[in-house]
Amino acid sequence: MIRYLAVLNPLYATLFWAIVLVMGTYRMNRAKFMLGVFMTVAFLLYLGHAFYFTREFRIFTWYEWIYTLTSLSVFPLYYHYIRLLTVQVKLTLSDFLHYIPALIIAITSLLLIIFMGPINRLTYLHQLEHGSHNFYLSDNPWIDAYQMLFILSRLVFGIQVFAYLGLNIRLIRKHKENIAQYYSNPEELSLNWAQLMYIFLLLTSVAGFIFNVMGRSTFLDNSLKLLIPSFTFSVLLFIIGYLGNRQDQIVKQIVKLDEMYPEGDATENESNDVVVKLEAYFTSQKAYLNKDLKIWEVSKILNSNRTYISGIINKHYGMNFCSYVNHYRVEEARRMLESESFDGYTLDHIGDLSGFGSLNSFIRAFQKETDITPGKYREDRKIRKSEQAFARTKS
């Protein structure tokens, strides 16, 4: 019972999200569709696990090339999912180069099984039944070749774990930097999602590497031990599916905004003029009070383009667009916190009136700007006022 629970859990989780994410999403959200492909491949991978751990070795012998193909494709697929979310609208032919190692090893595995003949297949089947892939050289070149191919596949998988972890972390960091250049309220694009995805990606990678080193035969005769990786991957994959289903293809939003606000011409000698207009726009019209302010809207007002405006802010002020807008919002909040007439307002309300999208973003930006939280800032002002009043009465 425990064994079947262990092998079926990841199948249910991956099949559910494969169906939900693939159906009708290709044109609307290719990143979500790619995550659905990832879940489909993960389902096929865990189907191979099911054949192996329920001792259906005759089926597994012929299925193992698919198992190899899917196990060496999951991390490249996840990487391309992150790319489609953040930097690419669709995949290119060069992206498929990532799957060449998986295809070569899987096809070689299939050819070896086909051409080794029935007697060698029975020998291999016997090895599976007694704990597969405890590597040793024998007098059988077919079995030795198959053993070495398996070791190669596990080595490639181990390399993939850390290589794609690094690539994905770099993509997520770049994504955070990009949206901070264009949006004044990045949290509206689920910036916290990037952190969550990083955590679950890290956990999945580490777990995958550990169980890869231990080897699947370790769990063959111990159902309780098998339940540990089964439960771990089921939970991680379900959460990734849940988060991915809620996430829009952010790069597609940026492309749409670029189409709505075409890039105009800008020259270097306009730099000072743009800075003056930019500051006037923020001080006189208080553009920062717009919670959804984007750099495209600012560039349109200034008759420039978002690339140039972003560059001006980076170069002239040494900050990104989000930090620039938040600087004005923090100053607005400070004026309110200095005034006794706003003492009845909650910090959440003051943050809202200052243009912040949430209390957390308000506190974070305020502390970054002043090295103190808004609550402590208000409390210190009250203490100063009390001390001044006491000093006046004493004098």
N, C-alpha and C positions, 0 to 999 in steps of 0.2 A: 504493500500500500504506500509506504513512504517513498519507495523507489519511483513508483508511477507519479506520485505527487511532485517529486523532484524533477522528473523529466518533462512533465506536462506544464508546469508553471511558466517557464520562459516561452513555451510555445503559445500559450494563451495570450500572454502579454504582447508578444511581437505580432501575432496574427491580428489581434484586435486593432493595434495601431497601424498595421500595414493596410488594412481595409479602410479605416477612417481617413488616413492621410493620403492615400493614393487616389481614391475615388473623386473625380471631378476637380482636382487641384492643379493639373499640369499647366493650364493656361493662366489661371488666376494667381498661383503661388508656386513657382517651380522649386523653391527651397523646401516647402512643405511636401511636395511630390517626391523630392529626393530623399527626405527623411522617411517617407513611405517606402521607397525602394530599399533604403537601409534596413527598415524593419522587416521587409519581405526577405531580404538576404539573411538577416538574423534568424528569421523563422526557419529557413532552409538549413541553416547551420545547426540550430537546436533540434531540428528533425533528425539530423545525423547523430546528434548526441542521444536522442531517444532510441534510435536503432541500436546504438552501441551499448548503452547502459541497460537496455532491456534484453541484451544478449541476442539480438537478431543479427548475428554476425554474417550470415549468408547475404542478407540484404545490404548490410553495411559495407561488405567487401566491394560491391559494385557502386555503392553510394559514396564511397570515401573520396573520390575525385571531386564530387560536388561539395562535400564537407571541406575539402582543402581549398577549393575555389572561393567558397563563401567566407571561410575563416580569414583568408588573406585579402578579402575585399571590404570587410566591415569598417576598418579604420580609414582607408581611402574614401569610402562612401561618406563617412561622417565628416571628413575633412571637406569634401565637395559640398556637403550640406551647409557647413559654416560659410564657405566661400559664396554660395548662392544667397545666403542671408545678408552678407556684408559687402562683397566687392564685385560679384558677377551677376548679371541678369540671367545668363544661361551658360551652359558648359561649352567648351571648345574641343576640337579634336585632340589638342595637346593634353587635355585633362585625362584622356583615356590611357595615356602612357603609364599612369599610376597603377593600372590593373594588369600590366604585362607580366610582372612576376607571378601573380596569382594564376593567370591563364597558362603560362609556361609550365609551372609546377603541377597544376591540375591536369592538363592535357597529358603531360608525361606520366602522371600517376595512372590515368585511364589506359594509356597505351601499354604500360607495364602489366596491368591487370589483364588486359585482353590477350597479350602475346606470351605471358608467362605459362599459359596452359592450365588445364584443370588440375593436374597433380600438384603443381606449385601453388595454385590457389588454395588447395586443401591444406597444404603445409602452412600457408599464411593464415588460413582460417583457424588452424590449430593454435597458432601463436596468439591470435586474438582471444581465443577462448581461455587461454592461460595467462592473460595479462600482456597486452600487445606492446611492441616497441621498446622492450628491454634490450637495448642494442648490443649485438655481438656479431662478429663475422662468422659465417658458416661456409659450407662447401657449395651452397646454392647461390649462384651469381644473381638470379632473379630476385630472390628474397633479400639478398644483401643490397641490391640496387634500390629496392623498394624501401628498405630500412633507411638507407642514406637519404633518399628523397624525403622521407618523413622528417628526419632530423633537420634537413635543409628548410623544410616548410616551417618548422617550429622556430628555427633561427631567424628566418625572415619575419615571422610574426612578432618575435621579441624585438627586433629592430623597428618594426612598424609602430609598436606601442609607443616608444619614446620619440621616434621621428615625427609621427603625426600629432603627438601631444604637443611637441614644440611648435609645429606649424599652426596648430589650432589656437594655442595661447597667443602667438604672434598676431593671428587674424583678429582675435577678440580684442586685443589691446589696440590694434589699428582701428578697429571698428569704434571703440570708445573715443579715440582721439578724433576720428572723422566727424562723428555726430556732434561732438563738442565744438567743432569748427562751424557747424551750420545751424544748430538748434540751441535756443536759449533754455529750453527745458528738456534735456535728454531723457529724463525719467519717463516722459510720455512715450518714448520708444523702447520702454522696458529695458533700461540700462542695467537694472538689477538682474535681468534675465541672463545677461552675459556672465555675471559673476556666478550665478547658479549653474549655468552650463559648464563653466570652467571647473567648478567643484565636482560635478557629476562626471565630467569627462576625465578628470584626474582619478577619481575613485574607480571608474570603469577601466581605465588604462592600467592602474596599479593591480587591480583584481585580476585583469586579463593576463598580466605578466606573471603574477604569482601562480595562478592556476596552470599557465602554460609551462612554467618551470617544473611544477609538481607532476604534470602529465596526467592524462585522463585515466590511465590504468590505475592510478592511486585511488580513484573513487569507485572502481568497478565493483568491488565486493563489500563496500560499506555504504549503506543507504543513508545513514545519518550524516556521514561525511559528505556525501553527494548533495545533500540538502543545502549545505552552506553555500557553495557557488551558485546553485540553482536559485536560491532565495535572493542572494546578492544581486545577480544579473537581472532577475525578474523585476525587482524593485527599481534598480537603476534604469533599466530600459523603459519601464512604465512611466517613470518620472520624466525621462527625456522625451518620450512621446507626448506626455501631457503638456510640458513646457513648449515643445515644438509646435503643437497644434494651436497654441494661443499666440504664436509669434508671427508677425507679418514679415514679408520680404522687404527689409529696410532699404536695401540698395534700389529696389524698384520704386520706392517712394521718392528717393533722391532723383532718379531719372525722370520721374513725372514732374517734379518741381523744376528741374532744369528745362523741361519742355514748356512748362507754363511761364517761366521767366528766362527767356533766351539770353545767352551771354552777349553783352554789349562790348563796345570797344573802350579801352581805358589806356592812358599813357602815363608814364612816370611823372611828367611835370604836373599832373593833376593831383599828386599825392597830398600836398598841403591843403589844397582846396577841399579834397575829400575828407580829410581829418576835421577841418573846420565845420563842414556840413554835417558830419557824423556826430560830433559833439553837440552841435546845435539841435539836431534831431532828437538826441537823447535828453538834453537838459530842458529844452523849451516844450517839446511835445511829449516828453516822458514815454517814449516808445517802450521802455523796459517794463511798463506796467502790463503790457500784453503778455500773458502767460505763454502763449503759443508763438511768440515772435521767432521768425526764422530769418536767416541771413539773406534769403532771396527777396523778402519783403523790404529789407533795409536797402539792398542794392538797387531795387526798383525805384525807391524814393530818391536815392542819390544819383540816379541815372548812370549806374555803373553795373558791374557784374559780381557775382558772389565770390569768384576766385580772387578778384582784385581786392574786394573789401576784406576778405579773410586775410589776405596777405598784408594789407595795411594795418589791420588790428594786431596781427602777429609781430610785425616789424616795429610799429610805432609804440605799441603799448606792452609788448612782450607777453601777450596772453591770447588765448583763443576766444572765439565769439561768445561762448557760454560764460566764461569768466568775465569778459568785458561787460556783458549785460548784467550779470550778477553783482558787479561792483556798484552799479547805479542802484540796483535793488537793495543792496545792503545799506547804502547811504540813505535811501528812503526809509528803511526800517529803523536806522539809528535816529533819524529825526523824530519818528513816532515814539521810540523808546525813551528819548530824552524829554518828551512832553508828558506832563502829568495828566493831561486830558485823555491820553490813550492808556492810562493805567488799568482801566476796566476791560481792555481788549486782551484776549488770549494771544499767545505767541502764534498760534495757528492763524488767527484772524489778521494779525499784523503781517505775517508772511504772505498771506493771500492778498492783502492790500498793497504790498510792495511788489507783487508780480510773480512770486514764487508759486510753483505748481504743487508743492507739498511742504509739510512741516519739516520733514527730514532734509529736503534740499535747502530749505531756509536756514536751518541750524548749521548744516555742513558748510554752506557758502559764507554765512556770517562768521563762523569760527575761523575759516580759512582767511578771511579778510582782516579780522580784528584780534585773533588769538584768544577769543573768549566767546562763550555761548551767549545768545540773546537774552536768556533768562538771567544769567550772571551779570550781563551788562545793565539790565534794568535794575537788578538788586543793588549793584554798586552805585548807580545814579541815585537811588532812594537813600542809601547810606550817606552819600555826599551831601544831599539836600538836608538830611536830618542834622548832620554835623555842622553845616553852615547855619542852619536855623538856631541850633544850640549855641553856636559861637556868637551870633547876633544878640540873643537874649542875655548871654552872660556879660557881653560888653555894655 
